[in-house]
Every structure is written in structure tokens, then in C-alpha cells.
Amino acid sequence: MNKNDLIGNIARKSGLTKKDVELVVNGFLDEVTDALGSGEKVQLIGFGTFETRKRSGRSGRNPQTGATIQIPESTVPAFKAGSKLKEAVK
């Protein structure tokens, strides 16, 4: 399912227009992005938690040349599924 499919499904189930649902979905994504960008986590009880995690620096290998390279430390987004979501997937 892609973003357009999601918007269409929600519009059909809720009776709202696709344009209204698209505004809500985009607003949700913007808020999650802004929160993660400022170091906050977004917790949706039962669904899951969006957060950032530090990935430590490490050495790696360039697959084209075989040369050893240093991969710097980085911050990456992460999602941890909640109990209701895990149960629904089983």
C-alpha cells in the first residue's frame, strides 16, 4: 500500500473527501518529522513509537574497491511496534 492507497482507503471508510484526508495524513507526517528532527519521540499507544537512535561510527569496506573506510556516527529514525500492532500481525 502506498500513500495514495492509504488516503483512498481512509476516505472511503470515513466518508471524508480525499483532499481532507490528504491534509490530515500530510499533517501527521509533518508533525512526526518535526518531532523526530527536534529529538522528541512520538508514542501512539497500542500502535507504536517513532524515535531516533544513535548509530555509532564504525569501519566498513567499499564494495567497488575493497578499501577500508570510516563510517561516521549518525542519528537514524526508528519505529518500535506496539502490542496491538504486533498482535494484529500475528
PyMOL commands that set and color helices and strands:
alter all, ss='L'
color gray80, all
select helices_A, chain A and resi 3-14+18-37+83-89
alter helices_A, ss='H'
color red, helices_A
select strands_A, chain A and resi 42-44+48-55+58-61+68-71+74-81
alter strands_A, ss='S'
color yellow, strands_A
deselect
rebuild
show_as cartoon
